[in-house]
Amino acid sequence: MSASDRAHVPAAILVAAIALAGVVPLAGQEPVDWGEELVFHTFSIAGVDPATGESGVAVTTRNACVGNGVPWVRVGVGAVATQASTRTAYGSELLDMLEEGMSPQEALDAATAADEGRENRQVGVVSVDGRAAQFTGSGPGDWAGHRSGPNYAAQGNVLVGAGVVDAVAETFEASEGSGRHLADRLVEALEAGQAAGGDRRVGRTQSASVVVVDPREGMARRADGQTVHINVCQHETPVAEVRRIYDTVSGTLGFRELSLPTGNDVWQVRVIMHALGYYRSQDEGVERSAEAMRYDEEIAQAVDAFREDRGLSNPRSGGTPSGFVDTQLVSVMWSALEDAGKAREVREAIRATTRIRR
């Protein structure tokens, strides 16, 4: 509650709220619909890249925040996906056993043998050397099953059918040796499973996640080697959102449409920057031509200089793209013109070009 909000709350209510906050234990920051038992009916893929040593997991489900419970990775060791009636302790336990030298199958056999609730579990584990092991109990709802191969383990439950896991597996196999990043390949496999029908439930919250660690020197800025962690806790199309985020933050060609900005508004920016002395101040004016309507480096630099002089964020201070013009900056431009006594003159100059004729 902000200070302004508190100012409008009766004192008695505010005191009561503070008192209750002091005596009522507050729940952890997790989705309410997780409930007492953590259940992720879902499909996932745990995979490694033998060429880079990367390990990762990609997963999606019709429950909130799947990335908080299913994927477990450890740099130089491998990856685990623990789902259905999810026992998160499997993550650390299985990775510990792999790190101690046990094979994925040995580790999984030992972990499930000691678990009385194993029939409600589904687990996939892959070691960094490419060996995989999986377990699907009798409890997860139809369809439930798994498929593995060199360098991956794909599994799912409460799906439309076996074709979902097959699509995940075959898509990952097809990208082997492609030179693409492991996270990119894992997300692509998840997309294939979703396109094949995915989770058979409808009308529920959806989430998706991809997590990858990389042991190579200089690849991660974190001590745990984590290079990718995209966790979409809720979205109508979570797998597509994971892909959008991945492509956007990686700058992958195609994440946005590319075109050279052109138009009457570009010429108007030149006119304003000229009037304020930032663009070709030695010229008498700015001719309205095809060249003047193309947003180029010259006008972008003029805009950057104006932003800097006005104390606004600019490329030199980080974060703002060069030549960035939004409605806020347009307002600042007109205020500067008003202060300089040139607003009327500029409005007259652009009046005819901004007229709506129909």
C-alpha positions in Angstrom: 0.0 0.0 0.0 1.4 3.4 -1.0 1.6 6.4 1.3 -1.2 8.0 -0.8 -3.4 5.0 -0.4 -2.8 4.8 3.4 -3.9 8.4 3.6 -7.4 7.4 2.6 -7.7 4.4 4.9 -9.5 4.9 8.2 -7.0 4.7 11.1 -8.9 1.9 12.8 -8.8 -0.3 9.7 -5.1 0.5 9.1 -4.2 -0.4 12.7 -6.2 -3.7 12.5 -4.5 -4.6 9.3 -1.0 -4.0 10.8 -1.9 -6.0 13.9 -3.2 -9.0 11.8 -0.1 -8.9 9.6 2.0 -9.3 12.8 0.2 -12.4 14.0 -1.0 -14.3 10.9 1.7 -16.3 9.2 2.2 -15.3 5.6 2.3 -17.9 2.9 5.3 -18.2 0.6 5.3 -16.4 -2.7 3.8 -19.2 -4.8 0.6 -19.6 -6.8 -2.4 -20.3 -4.7 -3.6 -23.0 -7.0 -0.6 -25.1 -6.3 -2.4 -26.3 -3.1 -0.9 -28.7 -0.6 0.3 -31.2 -3.1 2.5 -30.0 -6.0 1.2 -31.5 -9.2 2.5 -30.7 -12.7 0.7 -32.7 -15.4 2.9 -31.7 -18.3 5.4 -32.5 -21.0 9.0 -31.7 -21.0 12.5 -32.5 -22.4 15.8 -32.7 -20.5 18.7 -32.5 -22.9 22.4 -31.9 -23.2 24.7 -30.8 -26.0 27.9 -33.0 -26.1 29.7 -30.4 -28.2 29.3 -27.6 -25.7 28.7 -29.4 -22.4 25.4 -27.5 -21.9 22.5 -29.0 -19.9 18.9 -27.9 -19.9 15.2 -28.5 -19.5 12.2 -27.1 -21.4 8.7 -27.7 -20.0 5.1 -26.5 -20.3 1.9 -27.2 -18.5 -1.6 -26.0 -17.6 -0.6 -25.0 -14.1 1.0 -21.8 -13.0 4.8 -21.3 -12.8 6.0 -24.7 -14.0 9.5 -23.4 -14.1 9.5 -23.1 -10.3 9.1 -26.9 -9.8 9.9 -29.1 -12.7 13.3 -28.2 -14.2 16.6 -28.9 -12.4 20.0 -28.4 -14.0 23.6 -28.5 -12.8 26.6 -27.2 -14.7 28.9 -30.1 -15.9 26.5 -32.7 -14.4 23.2 -32.9 -16.3 19.5 -32.1 -16.1 16.3 -33.5 -14.4 12.6 -33.0 -15.1 10.4 -34.0 -12.1 6.7 -33.9 -12.8 3.2 -35.4 -12.4 2.9 -35.6 -8.6 6.1 -33.5 -8.5 8.7 -34.3 -5.9 11.1 -31.4 -6.2 13.7 -33.2 -4.0 14.4 -35.4 -7.0 16.2 -32.6 -8.6 19.0 -32.2 -6.2 19.1 -35.9 -5.2 19.5 -37.1 -8.8 22.0 -34.5 -9.7 24.0 -35.3 -6.6 24.1 -39.0 -7.5 25.2 -38.2 -11.0 27.9 -35.9 -9.7 29.1 -38.8 -7.4 29.5 -41.0 -10.5 26.3 -43.0 -10.7 24.7 -43.5 -14.1 21.3 -41.9 -14.7 19.6 -45.3 -14.5 21.3 -46.2 -11.3 20.5 -42.9 -9.8 16.8 -43.0 -10.8 16.4 -46.6 -9.6 17.8 -45.7 -6.2 15.7 -42.5 -5.9 12.4 -44.2 -6.9 13.0 -47.3 -4.8 13.1 -45.1 -1.7 10.0 -43.2 -2.7 6.6 -44.6 -1.5 4.8 -42.2 -3.8 6.7 -43.2 -6.9 3.7 -44.5 -8.8 2.4 -41.0 -9.0 5.7 -39.6 -10.3 7.2 -39.0 -13.7 10.9 -38.2 -14.0 13.4 -37.8 -16.8 17.2 -37.5 -16.1 20.1 -37.0 -18.5 23.8 -36.8 -17.7 26.2 -34.5 -19.4 27.7 -37.5 -21.2 24.4 -38.0 -23.0 23.0 -41.1 -21.1 19.3 -40.9 -20.1 16.9 -42.6 -17.8 13.2 -42.2 -17.2 10.4 -43.3 -15.0 6.6 -43.1 -15.4 4.5 -44.5 -12.6 1.0 -46.0 -13.0 -0.6 -43.0 -11.3 -0.2 -40.1 -13.8 -3.3 -39.6 -15.9 -3.7 -40.7 -19.6 -1.9 -40.3 -21.8 1.4 -40.8 -20.0 4.7 -42.0 -21.3 8.3 -41.2 -22.2 10.9 -41.6 -24.9 14.6 -41.1 -24.8 17.7 -41.2 -27.0 21.3 -40.0 -27.0 21.5 -36.7 -25.2 17.8 -36.3 -24.2 14.8 -37.6 -22.2 11.3 -36.5 -23.3 8.3 -37.3 -21.1 4.7 -36.2 -20.6 1.4 -37.1 -18.9 -2.3 -36.0 -19.3 -1.5 -35.4 -23.0 -3.7 -35.9 -26.1 -1.6 -38.9 -27.0 1.8 -40.4 -27.6 2.3 -38.1 -30.6 3.2 -35.2 -28.3 6.2 -36.9 -26.8 7.2 -38.3 -30.2 7.1 -34.8 -31.8 9.3 -33.5 -28.9 11.8 -36.3 -29.3 12.0 -36.3 -33.1 12.4 -32.6 -33.3 15.2 -32.6 -30.8 16.9 -35.5 -32.6 16.6 -33.6 -36.0 18.5 -30.6 -34.6 21.4 -32.7 -33.3 24.7 -31.4 -34.7 23.1 -28.3 -36.2 25.3 -25.9 -34.2 22.3 -24.2 -32.7 22.2 -23.2 -29.0 20.8 -25.9 -26.7 18.1 -23.5 -25.4 16.9 -22.8 -29.0 16.7 -26.5 -29.7 14.8 -27.3 -26.5 12.3 -24.6 -27.1 11.8 -25.8 -30.7 11.1 -29.3 -29.3 8.6 -27.9 -26.9 6.9 -26.0 -29.8 6.6 -29.3 -31.7 4.9 -31.0 -28.8 2.5 -28.1 -28.4 1.7 -28.2 -32.1 1.0 -32.0 -31.8 -1.8 -31.2 -29.2 0.1 -31.0 -26.0 -1.8 -31.1 -22.7 -5.3 -32.4 -23.2 -6.8 -30.1 -20.5 -8.5 -26.8 -21.5 -9.5 -23.7 -19.6 -6.6 -23.7 -17.2 -3.7 -21.4 -16.4 -0.7 -22.2 -18.6 3.0 -21.7 -18.1 6.3 -22.7 -19.7 10.0 -22.5 -19.0 13.5 -23.2 -20.3 16.6 -23.3 -18.2 20.2 -24.0 -19.4 23.6 -24.1 -17.8 26.9 -23.9 -19.7 30.3 -25.0 -18.2 32.5 -23.2 -20.7 34.6 -20.4 -19.4 33.2 -17.0 -20.0 29.8 -18.2 -21.1 27.9 -17.5 -17.8 28.1 -14.6 -15.5 26.8 -16.6 -12.6 28.8 -19.1 -10.5 26.2 -21.8 -11.1 26.8 -21.6 -14.9 23.2 -20.6 -15.7 23.0 -18.8 -19.1 19.3 -19.1 -19.9 16.3 -18.9 -17.5 13.0 -18.0 -19.0 10.0 -18.6 -16.8 6.6 -17.7 -18.1 4.4 -18.2 -15.0 1.1 -17.5 -16.8 0.2 -16.8 -20.4 -2.5 -17.8 -22.9 0.1 -19.2 -25.2 3.2 -19.8 -22.9 5.3 -21.8 -25.3 5.0 -19.1 -28.0 5.8 -16.5 -25.3 8.9 -18.4 -24.3 10.0 -18.4 -28.0 9.2 -14.7 -28.3 11.2 -13.8 -25.3 14.1 -16.1 -26.3 14.3 -14.6 -29.8 13.9 -11.1 -28.6 16.6 -11.1 -25.9 19.0 -13.1 -28.1 18.4 -10.7 -31.0 17.6 -13.6 -33.3 16.8 -12.4 -36.9 13.0 -12.5 -37.3 12.0 -11.5 -33.8 10.9 -8.1 -35.2 10.1 -6.7 -38.6 12.9 -4.7 -40.1 12.3 -1.7 -42.4 13.9 1.7 -43.0 11.6 4.2 -41.2 10.3 6.7 -43.8 7.4 9.1 -43.9 6.1 12.6 -43.3 6.7 12.4 -39.6 10.5 11.9 -40.2 10.6 15.1 -42.1 8.8 16.9 -39.3 11.5 15.7 -36.9 14.1 17.2 -39.2 12.2 20.5 -39.3 11.9 20.7 -35.5 15.6 19.7 -34.9 16.6 22.3 -37.5 14.6 25.0 -35.8 16.2 24.1 -32.5 19.7 24.2 -34.0 20.5 20.5 -33.8 20.2 19.6 -37.5 21.9 21.5 -40.4 21.6 24.8 -38.6 23.6 26.4 -41.4 20.9 25.7 -43.9 17.9 28.0 -44.4 15.4 25.2 -44.0 14.6 21.6 -44.6 13.3 20.7 -48.0 10.5 18.1 -48.0 12.0 15.4 -50.2 12.2 11.6 -50.4 15.6 11.8 -48.7 14.3 14.1 -45.9 11.6 11.5 -45.2 14.1 8.7 -44.5 15.2 8.3 -40.9 19.0 8.1 -41.1 22.1 8.3 -38.9 22.3 12.1 -39.3 18.9 12.9 -37.9 19.3 10.1 -35.3 22.4 11.8 -34.0 20.6 15.2 -33.8 17.8 13.6 -31.8 20.4 12.0 -29.4 22.1 15.3 -28.9 18.7 17.0 -28.1 17.9 14.2 -25.6 21.2 14.6 -23.9 20.9 18.4 -23.6 17.4 17.9 -22.1 18.6 15.4 -19.5 16.7 12.5 -21.1 18.0 9.0 -21.4 20.1 8.5 -24.5 22.4 5.8 -26.0 25.4 7.1 -24.1 23.8 6.5 -20.8 22.6 3.1 -21.9 19.3 1.6 -22.6 17.7 4.0 -25.1 18.1 3.2 -28.8 19.8 5.8 -30.9 17.4 8.3 -32.4 14.5 7.2 -30.2 11.4 9.4 -30.6 8.2 8.7 -28.7 5.2 10.8 -27.6 7.1 12.0 -24.6 10.0 13.3 -26.6 7.6 15.0 -29.1 6.0 16.9 -26.2 9.5 18.0 -25.1 10.3 19.1 -28.6 7.2 21.3 -28.8 7.9 22.7 -25.4 11.4 23.6 -26.5 10.0 25.3 -29.6 7.5 27.3 -27.4 10.4 28.4 -25.2 12.4 29.5 -28.3 9.4 31.3 -29.7 9.4 29.1 -32.8 6.4 26.9 -32.3 4.1 28.9 -34.4 6.6 29.1 -37.2 7.1 25.4 -37.3 3.4 24.6 -37.1 2.9 26.8 -40.1 5.7 25.0 -41.9 4.2 21.6 -41.4 0.5 22.6 -41.5 -0.1 21.7 -45.1 1.6 18.3 -44.9 -0.4 17.2 -41.9 -3.8 18.2 -43.3 -6.3 15.3 -43.7 -8.0 15.7 -47.1 -10.7 13.2 -46.8 
